[in-house]
Amino acid sequence: MADAQIILALSQAAGIVALVHGEEYRRAQTVLDETGFRPGEDGVHQLGAASPATARAAVSDLSRRADRHGMRVTMSGRHFVGDTARDIAHRLPGPWTARVEEYAHPLWQEDLVPWLWDSGELGHAVQNSRIPYAAVLTNLSTDTRLLLVERPGHLREYLVGAFAPEAFPEGHGAPHARRSLVAPSSPGRAAQAIAEQFLPAYDRAVHNRRADTVAEALTIIHTELSGWRDHRDRAWTPDAGPADVAVFGEATRAFLDTAWREFLTVIRHAPALLERCRPASTEWPQDARPLDLLARALLDAENTREDVDAGALSPAEHPVRIWRAIETWLTHREVFQRQARAAAPRPPTAPALPGRVPALPPGPPTPRR
């Protein structure tokens, strides 16, 4: 691989665009500046509006200068990725934006790995193939971010994957992560595949990740509560000494700290799950009342946290008020978990295949000739 390379592509909006990569990418940018290319939208160099003759002359000049500097200039066999990404964003449901990112230095694409919430081909490609540029599509309503890259070795296909949701600091290979999608080069068909296949699966993966996170936090609190009760029982025995009481006091403080820290996770993730719960449409319509109690407990915990931040609550009052909310969630955690599982988005239904056409009844025998 040359120390610096320039890839030219055609853009409907910007004419000829140039993307650079290689450890000496700055030299390539200098050559582009010398031949009339200027940084445009997203920082990508472009030639701008030019007549065919002017464009040919500029590209010829660029090739000569690059050759003198030991650089290679190639013409992409694809449409400019920025055009494709914007066409896809325009066709996706909701407000989406698209921007191009250049990973000019080979090390820059490695920064993507910790943030890609992917268990499929995209994560593997980013780690093992050269990805000099890509496009990021962002849903302005949900903050969902997707990465669109040209699929290595396949001229007419793209890879689409998701960045990790902000709430989960995990990346490639995470057990809940959605597998990346192989999308066709047609923006319309790619947008359809993303909207009908990838995004519903991604939404389902985020939902299940939230449900597991809440369940794990409540399990930790429940386990710690059992340990705290053991200390309490020892401290309350008739032969308990000052040391047992002191240990119990320290255990109480440690338990409350752990319980509050884990319950903050519940406060963060449970509301989005509760919003989806529809107990009346499940086998357990009687869960409506416990779910209402859980929602109110979250509201009480939020108000308590605000009071603590504002200094309106004494240190002695904080554990009492918080514990009421935590106790409510421990009491009804099984109800919440089954309703959260039932509320998980369903995968899209595959179109029904036509049934076998019944055979026609036998006709009259063919006369002999």
C-alpha positions in Angstrom: 0.0 0.0 0.0 1.3 3.4 -0.9 1.9 5.9 1.9 -0.9 8.1 0.5 -3.7 7.3 -2.0 -6.5 9.3 -3.6 -9.8 7.8 -4.5 -12.0 9.8 -7.0 -15.8 9.3 -7.1 -18.6 11.0 -8.9 -21.2 13.0 -6.9 -24.4 14.3 -8.2 -24.2 17.3 -6.0 -20.4 18.0 -5.8 -19.1 16.7 -9.2 -15.8 14.9 -8.7 -14.9 14.2 -5.1 -11.6 13.0 -3.7 -11.1 10.9 -0.6 -7.6 10.3 0.7 -6.1 7.7 2.9 -2.7 6.5 4.0 -0.2 7.5 6.7 1.0 10.4 4.5 -2.6 11.6 3.8 -1.6 15.2 4.4 0.6 15.1 1.3 -2.3 13.9 -0.7 -4.4 16.7 0.6 -1.7 19.2 -0.4 -1.7 17.8 -3.9 -5.5 18.1 -4.1 -5.3 21.8 -3.0 -2.7 22.4 -5.7 -5.0 21.0 -8.4 -8.2 22.9 -7.6 -9.9 20.5 -5.2 -11.3 22.2 -2.1 -12.8 20.8 1.1 -16.6 20.9 0.9 -19.4 19.4 2.9 -18.1 17.0 5.7 -14.5 18.1 4.8 -14.4 15.9 1.7 -12.4 17.5 -1.2 -14.4 18.3 -4.3 -13.8 19.8 -7.6 -17.1 21.6 -7.7 -19.0 22.8 -10.7 -16.7 22.4 -13.7 -17.1 21.8 -17.4 -16.1 18.3 -18.7 -13.0 19.7 -20.3 -12.0 21.5 -17.1 -12.7 18.4 -15.0 -10.6 16.2 -17.3 -7.7 18.7 -17.2 -7.9 18.8 -13.4 -7.9 15.0 -13.0 -4.9 14.8 -15.5 -3.0 17.4 -13.5 -3.8 15.6 -10.3 -2.6 12.3 -11.7 0.7 13.8 -12.9 1.4 15.5 -9.5 0.4 12.5 -7.5 2.7 10.3 -9.6 5.6 12.7 -9.0 5.0 12.3 -5.2 4.7 8.5 -5.4 1.0 8.5 -4.8 -1.7 6.4 -6.5 -4.9 7.9 -7.9 -7.8 5.5 -8.5 -11.4 5.9 -9.7 -14.1 4.3 -7.5 -16.5 2.0 -9.3 -19.3 3.2 -7.0 -21.4 6.3 -6.6 -20.1 8.6 -3.9 -21.0 7.2 -0.5 -22.3 10.5 0.7 -24.9 10.6 -2.1 -26.0 7.1 -1.4 -26.2 7.7 2.4 -28.3 10.9 1.9 -30.6 9.1 -0.6 -31.1 6.3 2.0 -31.7 8.8 4.8 -34.3 10.6 2.8 -36.2 7.3 2.3 -36.1 6.1 5.9 -39.1 6.8 8.2 -38.5 9.7 10.6 -35.9 12.6 10.5 -32.6 11.2 9.5 -29.4 12.9 8.5 -26.3 11.6 6.8 -22.6 12.7 6.9 -19.4 11.3 5.5 -16.4 10.5 7.7 -12.9 10.0 6.3 -10.6 7.6 8.1 -7.5 9.0 6.3 -5.0 7.5 8.7 -5.2 3.7 8.9 -5.4 3.9 12.7 -8.5 6.1 12.7 -10.9 3.4 11.7 -9.8 1.4 14.8 -11.6 4.1 16.8 -14.8 2.7 15.5 -14.4 -0.8 17.0 -15.3 0.0 20.6 -18.5 1.8 19.5 -19.9 -0.5 16.9 -22.8 -2.5 18.4 -22.3 -5.4 16.0 -21.8 -9.1 16.0 -21.6 -9.6 12.3 -19.6 -8.8 9.2 -19.3 -5.1 9.7 -17.3 -5.3 12.9 -15.1 -7.9 11.3 -14.5 -5.7 8.2 -13.6 -2.7 10.3 -11.1 -4.7 12.2 -9.6 -6.6 9.2 -10.1 -4.6 6.0 -9.1 -1.1 5.0 -12.1 1.2 5.4 -10.9 4.7 4.2 -14.3 6.4 4.5 -17.9 5.7 5.5 -21.2 7.4 6.2 -23.0 7.9 9.5 -26.8 8.1 9.5 -28.5 9.6 12.5 -32.1 9.5 13.6 -32.7 13.0 15.2 -35.7 11.7 17.2 -34.2 8.6 18.7 -30.4 9.3 18.4 -30.0 5.9 16.7 -26.8 6.0 14.7 -25.9 3.7 11.8 -22.7 3.2 10.0 -22.8 2.6 6.2 -19.6 1.2 4.5 -18.8 -0.2 1.1 -18.7 -4.0 1.6 -15.1 -5.1 1.0 -14.8 -7.3 -2.1 -18.4 -6.6 -3.3 -18.9 -3.8 -5.7 -22.7 -3.6 -5.5 -23.3 -4.0 -1.8 -22.9 -2.1 1.5 -22.7 -3.1 5.1 -25.0 -1.4 7.6 -24.6 -1.6 11.4 -25.4 0.3 14.5 -23.3 2.2 17.0 -23.9 1.2 20.6 -26.8 2.9 22.2 -25.6 5.7 24.5 -26.8 3.9 27.6 -24.6 0.8 27.0 -20.8 1.2 26.9 -20.2 -1.9 24.8 -19.2 -2.5 21.2 -18.3 -5.2 18.7 -19.2 -8.7 19.8 -21.6 -7.7 22.6 -24.1 -10.6 23.1 -27.2 -8.4 22.5 -25.8 -6.6 19.5 -27.7 -6.9 16.2 -25.9 -8.4 13.3 -25.0 -6.0 10.5 -27.0 -5.9 7.3 -25.8 -6.6 3.8 -27.6 -3.9 1.8 -27.9 -3.5 -2.0 -26.4 -0.6 -3.8 -29.9 0.8 -4.8 -30.7 3.5 -2.2 -34.4 2.6 -2.3 -33.9 -1.1 -1.8 -31.2 -0.4 0.9 -33.6 1.9 2.8 -36.4 -0.7 2.6 -34.1 -3.4 4.0 -32.9 -1.1 6.8 -36.4 0.0 7.7 -38.1 -3.4 7.5 -35.3 -5.7 8.7 -32.5 -3.9 10.5 -34.2 -1.2 12.5 -36.9 -3.5 14.0 -34.2 -6.0 15.0 -32.1 -3.3 16.5 -35.1 -1.9 18.4 -35.8 -5.4 19.7 -32.1 -5.9 20.7 -32.1 -2.6 22.7 -35.4 -3.5 24.4 -34.0 -6.9 25.5 -30.7 -5.3 26.6 -32.6 -2.9 28.8 -34.8 -5.6 30.3 -31.7 -7.7 31.1 -29.9 -4.7 32.6 -32.9 -4.0 34.9 -33.2 -7.6 35.9 -29.5 -7.8 36.7 -29.6 -4.7 38.9 -32.6 -6.0 40.8 -31.0 -9.4 41.3 -27.9 -7.7 42.7 -30.0 -5.7 45.1 -32.0 -8.8 46.2 -28.7 -10.8 46.8 -27.2 -7.9 48.8 -30.4 -7.7 50.8 -30.1 -11.4 51.8 -26.6 -10.7 53.0 -27.7 -7.7 54.9 -30.4 -9.6 56.7 -27.8 -12.2 57.8 -25.8 -9.4 59.5 -29.0 -8.0 61.0 -30.0 -11.4 62.5 -26.6 -11.8 64.1 -26.6 -8.3 65.5 -30.1 -8.9 67.0 -29.3 -12.1 68.8 -29.3 -11.9 72.7 -25.6 -12.7 72.8 -24.6 -10.1 70.2 -21.7 -7.9 71.3 -20.6 -4.4 70.3 -18.5 -5.8 67.5 -21.5 -7.5 65.9 -23.5 -4.2 66.1 -20.6 -2.3 64.5 -20.4 -4.8 61.7 -24.1 -4.6 61.2 -23.9 -0.8 60.9 -21.1 -1.0 58.4 -23.0 -3.6 56.4 -26.1 -1.4 56.4 -24.2 1.5 54.9 -22.6 -0.7 52.3 -25.9 -2.3 51.4 -27.7 1.0 51.0 -24.9 2.4 48.8 -25.0 -0.7 46.6 -28.8 -0.7 46.4 -28.9 3.0 45.4 -26.2 2.6 42.8 -27.9 -0.4 41.2 -31.3 1.3 41.5 -30.0 4.2 39.5 -29.7 1.7 36.6 -33.4 0.8 37.1 -34.3 4.5 37.1 -32.4 4.9 33.8 -33.8 2.0 31.8 -37.1 1.0 33.3 -39.2 3.9 32.1 -38.7 3.1 28.4 -39.7 -0.5 29.1 -42.8 0.5 31.1 -44.0 2.7 28.3 -44.3 -0.4 26.1 -46.0 -2.6 28.6 -49.7 -3.4 27.7 -50.8 -5.9 30.4 -54.4 -5.9 29.0 -53.1 -7.6 25.9 -51.2 -10.3 27.7 -52.1 -13.4 29.7 -51.7 -11.3 32.9 -54.1 -8.4 32.7 -54.0 -8.3 36.5 -50.4 -6.9 36.3 -51.8 -3.4 35.5 -51.9 -2.5 39.2 -48.4 -3.6 40.1 -47.0 -1.8 37.0 -48.7 1.4 38.1 -47.1 1.0 41.5 -43.7 0.5 39.9 -44.1 3.7 37.8 -45.0 5.7 40.9 -42.0 4.3 42.7 -39.7 5.5 39.9 -41.3 8.9 40.1 -40.8 9.0 43.9 -37.2 8.0 43.4 -36.6 10.7 40.8 -38.2 13.3 43.2 -36.0 12.1 46.0 -32.9 12.4 43.9 -33.8 16.0 42.9 -34.4 16.8 46.6 -31.0 15.4 47.5 -29.3 17.5 44.7 -31.1 20.6 45.9 -30.2 20.0 49.5 -33.8 19.8 50.5 -33.5 16.3 52.0 -31.4 15.4 55.0 -29.0 12.4 54.9 -31.2 10.5 57.3 -34.3 10.9 55.2 -32.7 9.8 51.9 -32.3 6.1 52.7 -35.9 5.8 54.0 -37.5 7.4 51.0 -35.4 5.5 48.5 -35.9 2.2 50.2 -39.6 2.5 49.7 -39.1 2.7 46.0 -36.6 -0.1 45.9 -38.8 -2.4 48.0 -41.7 -1.8 45.6 -39.5 -2.9 42.7 -38.2 -6.0 44.6 -41.8 -7.0 45.4 -43.0 -6.8 41.9 -39.9 -7.5 39.9 -41.2 -10.8 38.5 -44.3 -9.0 37.2 -42.2 -6.4 35.6 -39.9 -8.9 33.9 -42.7 -10.9 32.4 -44.5 -7.8 31.1 -41.2 -6.3 29.7 -40.5 -9.6 27.9 -44.1 -9.6 26.5 -43.7 -6.0 25.3 -40.5 -6.8 23.3 -41.0 -5.7 19.6 -42.0 -8.6 17.5 -40.0 -9.5 14.4 -41.6 -8.5 11.1 -44.0 -11.2 9.8 -42.8 -12.9 6.7 -45.3 -12.8 3.8 -47.4 -15.9 3.6 -46.4 -18.2 0.8 -49.2 -19.2 -1.6 -50.6 -22.6 -0.9 -50.2 -25.5 -3.2 -52.5 -25.2 -6.1 -54.9 -28.2 -6.1 -54.6 -30.5 -9.0 -57.4 -30.4 -11.6 -59.7 -33.3 -11.8 -58.8 -35.8 -14.5 -60.3 -35.0 -17.9 -61.8 -37.4 -20.4 -59.4 -39.9 -21.8 -57.6 -38.9 -25.0 -59.0 -40.7 -28.0 -56.6 -43.1 -29.8 -55.5 -42.1 -33.3 
